[in-house]
Amino acid sequence: MLSDSLPYMTAVFYKFVDLPDFADRREKLLALCEYHNVKGLIILAKEGINSTIAGSKDSVMTILDYLKTMPELFDLQYKVSWSARQPFYRMKVRLKKEIVTIGLPDVSPTKGAGTYVSAEAWNELISDPDVVLIDTRNDYEVELGTFQGAIDPKVKKFSDLPQWLDAQEVLNPMGGQKKPKVAMFCTGGIRCEKSTALMKARGFEDVYHLEGGILKYLESIKPHESLWQGECFVFDERVSVGHGLIVGEHELCRCCRDPLPEGAKSSAQFEFGVSCPRCYDRTTQDQKERARERHKQTKLSKARGEVHFGMKKFTK
């Protein structure tokens, strides 16, 4: 793990819990984060909270301590990493229908999810040939790294996963055969909690998910004992991390905010701050011109020692 002597602490946390008054909590939480110069994103919904925030250790701990004063979040768990610079440019507290969108309102981990498996016990589980191992993340995330033997659904977004699951013969045996054992994993644990809840709702009995997600595994398991291959994409300016949560070598496209594919910088479709091979065909010339202007203003702001937030992420 990166040393806590570095100035910025990043905390990742979520909890599925009934929050009927979630909208009423937004303003105070946003004001508290801004007062303490904490940046990042907090999502609130009726089904709970999901967040990544960063700032000084004292500031981030102040926010976490505040959240824990809420009876529903008294036992909130979080994962921490450290960086030399602030990984976020702004603070947002958003209200949504789901803290992670799968598009099935009746599916909730609070009604039943898979069995947690610790990072230390994960290798044994996924080495079982009878276990179907599924990576629940998006295709561009899986491209950077995954577990040996994992199935990549090649989905563009999490809400595509249910349809993919429906189409898999191995998960839908004919003739009354028993459904297989299934193990699922994701970055921090939130998506596989919801996906295993979906599997349980569909009648699967032996369903497991990696406790704490890939990040906990990379933090806990030594490289020579690991079944992980590559790096893990993270949704902040670090882009990717490896074992020990050491920041990886990948970079973001400043237009679509996805990681740059291998060889992207040598492509004719790559222009810093404007496009990459992933998004080149999905933006108009007008959007590219506006991206160039944004990049120009960003460079001017840096030269003046200011922060320029620029345009929002390109919407796919």
C-alpha positions in Angstrom: 0.0 0.0 0.0 1.2 3.5 -0.7 2.6 5.3 2.3 0.4 7.4 4.5 3.2 10.0 4.4 1.7 11.2 1.1 -0.6 14.2 1.5 -3.8 13.0 0.0 -6.0 10.2 1.4 -8.7 8.6 -0.8 -11.5 6.7 0.9 -13.8 4.4 -1.0 -17.0 3.2 0.6 -20.6 2.1 0.1 -23.4 0.5 2.0 -26.8 -0.9 0.9 -29.3 0.3 3.5 -32.8 1.8 3.5 -32.5 5.6 3.3 -36.0 6.9 2.6 -34.9 10.5 3.4 -31.8 10.4 1.3 -32.6 13.6 -0.6 -32.8 15.6 2.6 -29.2 14.6 3.5 -27.6 16.1 0.4 -27.1 19.8 1.1 -25.5 19.4 4.6 -23.2 16.7 3.3 -22.1 18.7 0.3 -21.5 21.8 2.5 -19.4 19.8 5.0 -17.3 18.4 2.2 -16.7 21.7 0.6 -15.9 23.4 4.0 -13.2 20.8 4.6 -11.9 20.9 1.0 -12.8 17.3 0.4 -13.4 16.4 -3.3 -14.9 13.4 -5.2 -18.4 12.0 -5.6 -21.0 10.8 -3.2 -24.2 9.1 -4.6 -27.2 8.9 -2.4 -30.3 6.8 -3.1 -33.1 5.1 -1.2 -31.0 1.9 -1.3 -28.0 3.5 0.3 -24.7 5.4 -0.3 -21.8 4.9 -2.7 -18.7 7.2 -2.7 -15.1 7.9 -3.4 -13.7 11.1 -1.8 -10.2 12.5 -1.3 -8.5 15.2 0.7 -6.2 15.5 3.7 -6.4 12.6 6.2 -8.0 14.8 8.8 -10.6 16.2 6.4 -11.6 12.8 5.0 -11.9 11.3 8.5 -14.1 14.3 9.5 -16.6 13.3 6.7 -16.4 9.6 7.6 -17.0 10.4 11.3 -20.0 12.5 10.4 -21.5 9.8 8.2 -21.1 7.3 11.1 -23.2 9.5 13.4 -26.1 8.5 11.2 -27.8 5.4 12.8 -28.0 3.7 9.4 -24.3 4.1 8.7 -22.7 3.6 12.1 -20.8 0.6 10.9 -19.7 2.1 7.5 -16.6 0.3 6.2 -14.1 2.0 3.9 -10.9 1.4 2.0 -8.0 3.9 2.0 -5.2 4.7 -0.4 -2.7 7.5 -0.7 -1.5 9.8 -3.5 0.9 12.7 -4.1 -1.9 14.9 -5.6 -5.6 15.4 -5.3 -7.2 12.8 -7.6 -10.4 14.8 -8.0 -11.2 18.3 -9.3 -14.5 19.0 -7.6 -17.0 17.7 -5.1 -20.4 16.3 -6.1 -23.2 14.8 -4.1 -25.8 13.2 -6.5 -29.2 11.9 -5.9 -30.1 8.8 -7.9 -32.6 5.9 -8.1 -29.8 3.4 -7.4 -26.4 3.7 -5.9 -25.2 1.3 -8.7 -27.5 1.0 -11.7 -28.7 -2.4 -12.8 -32.2 -1.3 -13.9 -34.1 -3.8 -11.8 -35.7 -2.0 -8.8 -36.8 -5.3 -7.1 -33.2 -6.6 -6.9 -31.6 -5.5 -3.7 -28.7 -6.9 -1.6 -30.8 -6.0 1.5 -33.2 -8.8 0.5 -30.4 -11.3 0.0 -27.1 -11.5 -1.8 -24.3 -14.0 -2.3 -21.9 -15.3 0.4 -18.9 -13.1 1.1 -15.5 -14.7 0.5 -12.4 -13.1 2.0 -9.4 -12.2 -0.2 -7.4 -14.9 1.6 -10.0 -17.6 0.7 -10.7 -16.4 -2.8 -7.9 -18.3 -4.6 -9.2 -21.6 -3.3 -12.7 -20.9 -4.4 -11.9 -19.8 -7.9 -9.5 -22.7 -8.4 -12.5 -25.1 -8.1 -13.2 -26.2 -11.7 -17.0 -26.4 -10.8 -17.1 -22.7 -10.1 -18.2 -20.3 -12.9 -16.1 -17.1 -12.3 -17.7 -13.9 -13.7 -16.1 -10.4 -13.9 -19.0 -8.0 -13.5 -17.2 -4.9 -14.7 -17.3 -3.0 -18.0 -15.3 -4.2 -21.0 -12.7 -1.3 -20.8 -12.0 -2.2 -17.1 -11.5 -5.9 -17.8 -9.1 -5.0 -20.6 -6.6 -3.7 -18.0 -6.7 -6.8 -15.9 -8.8 -9.7 -14.4 -8.5 -13.0 -12.5 -7.2 -16.1 -14.2 -10.1 -18.1 -15.7 -12.7 -15.3 -15.3 -15.4 -14.9 -17.9 -15.6 -11.4 -19.4 -19.2 -10.5 -20.3 -17.9 -7.7 -22.5 -20.7 -5.3 -21.3 -20.5 -1.6 -21.9 -22.4 -0.8 -18.7 -23.5 -2.7 -15.6 -27.2 -2.6 -16.6 -26.3 -4.8 -19.6 -25.3 -7.6 -17.3 -28.7 -9.2 -16.7 -29.3 -9.7 -20.4 -25.9 -11.3 -20.8 -26.6 -13.6 -17.8 -29.9 -14.7 -19.4 -28.1 -15.8 -22.6 -25.4 -18.0 -21.0 -26.1 -21.7 -21.4 -23.8 -22.6 -18.5 -25.9 -20.5 -16.2 -29.2 -21.8 -17.5 -29.0 -25.6 -17.6 -31.8 -27.6 -19.3 -33.6 -30.6 -18.1 -33.8 -29.8 -14.4 -30.0 -29.9 -13.9 -28.8 -28.1 -10.9 -27.6 -24.5 -11.4 -23.8 -24.2 -11.1 -21.8 -22.5 -8.4 -21.1 -18.9 -9.3 -18.4 -16.5 -8.1 -18.5 -12.8 -9.0 -16.2 -9.9 -8.5 -15.8 -6.2 -9.2 -13.6 -3.3 -8.2 -14.7 -2.5 -4.7 -17.6 -5.0 -4.0 -20.7 -3.0 -4.8 -21.5 -4.3 -8.3 -20.9 -7.9 -7.3 -23.2 -7.5 -4.2 -26.0 -6.4 -6.5 -25.2 -9.0 -9.2 -25.2 -11.8 -6.7 -28.5 -10.5 -5.3 -29.8 -10.9 -8.9 -28.5 -14.5 -9.0 -30.1 -15.3 -5.7 -33.4 -13.8 -6.9 -33.2 -16.1 -10.0 -32.8 -19.2 -7.9 -29.1 -19.8 -7.7 -28.1 -21.3 -4.3 -24.3 -21.3 -4.4 -23.4 -17.8 -5.2 -20.2 -16.1 -3.9 -18.6 -12.7 -4.2 -15.2 -11.2 -3.3 -15.4 -9.3 -0.1 -13.9 -5.8 -0.5 -13.6 -6.4 -4.2 -10.4 -6.4 -6.3 -8.9 -3.5 -4.4 -9.0 -5.5 -1.1 -7.5 -8.5 -2.8 -4.6 -6.4 -4.3 -4.0 -4.8 -0.9 -4.0 -8.1 1.0 -2.5 -10.8 -1.3 1.2 -10.9 -2.2 2.1 -10.9 -5.9 3.6 -14.3 -5.9 0.4 -15.8 -4.3 -1.9 -13.9 -6.6 -4.2 -15.1 -9.3 -4.8 -11.6 -10.5 -3.3 -10.6 -13.9 -2.7 -7.0 -15.0 -3.9 -3.8 -13.2 -7.3 -2.7 -11.8 -9.0 0.4 -13.2 -10.1 2.9 -10.6 -12.5 5.8 -11.2 -10.2 8.7 -10.3 -7.0 10.3 -11.5 -4.9 7.3 -10.5 -6.5 5.4 -13.4 -5.2 2.0 -12.4 -3.6 0.3 -9.4 -1.6 -2.9 -9.0 -0.6 -5.1 -6.0 -0.2 -3.1 -2.8 -2.5 -0.5 -4.5 0.6 1.0 -6.2 -0.5 3.4 -8.9 -0.3 1.8 -12.3 1.0 3.1 -15.7 -2.3 3.6 -17.5 -3.6 7.0 -18.6 -7.1 8.4 -19.2 -8.5 9.7 -22.4 -9.5 13.3 -21.4 -12.6 13.1 -23.6 -14.3 9.8 -22.8 -12.5 9.3 -19.4 -11.9 5.7 -20.2 -8.3 4.2 -20.0 -6.3 4.6 -23.2 -6.0 1.3 -25.0 -2.6 -0.1 -25.8 -0.9 1.9 -28.6 -3.5 4.7 -28.5 -1.0 7.5 -28.5 0.5 6.4 -31.8 -3.0 6.3 -33.4 -4.2 9.0 -35.9 -7.4 9.1 -33.8 -5.6 10.2 -30.7 -5.4 13.9 -29.8 -4.7 14.8 -26.2 -7.8 16.2 -24.5 -9.9 15.7 -27.7 -10.2 12.0 -28.7 -8.8 8.5 -28.5 -9.5 5.3 -30.6 -12.3 4.4 -28.3 -14.3 7.6 -28.7 -13.2 9.1 -31.9 -16.2 7.9 -33.9 -18.6 8.8 -31.2 -18.0 12.5 -31.2 -18.9 15.1 -33.8 -16.4 17.6 -35.2 -18.2 20.3 -33.2 -17.6 18.3 -30.0 -14.0 17.9 -31.0 -13.6 21.6 -31.5 -15.1 22.3 -28.1 -12.8 19.8 -26.6 -9.8 21.5 -28.2 -10.9 24.8 -26.7 -11.4 23.2 -23.3 -7.8 21.8 -23.5 -6.5 25.3 -24.5 -8.2 26.9 -21.6 -7.0 24.3 -19.2 -3.4 24.9 -20.3 -3.9 28.7 -19.9 -5.4 28.2 -16.4 -2.4 26.0 -15.3 0.0 28.7 -16.5 -1.8 31.2 -14.3 -1.9 28.8 -11.4 -5.7 28.4 -11.5 -7.9 25.4 -11.7 -10.0 25.0 -14.9 -12.8 22.5 -14.6 -13.6 22.4 -18.3 -16.5 20.5 -19.9 -18.2 17.5 -18.4 -17.2 14.0 -19.4 -18.4 13.0 -22.9 -21.7 11.1 -22.6 -21.6 7.9 -24.5 
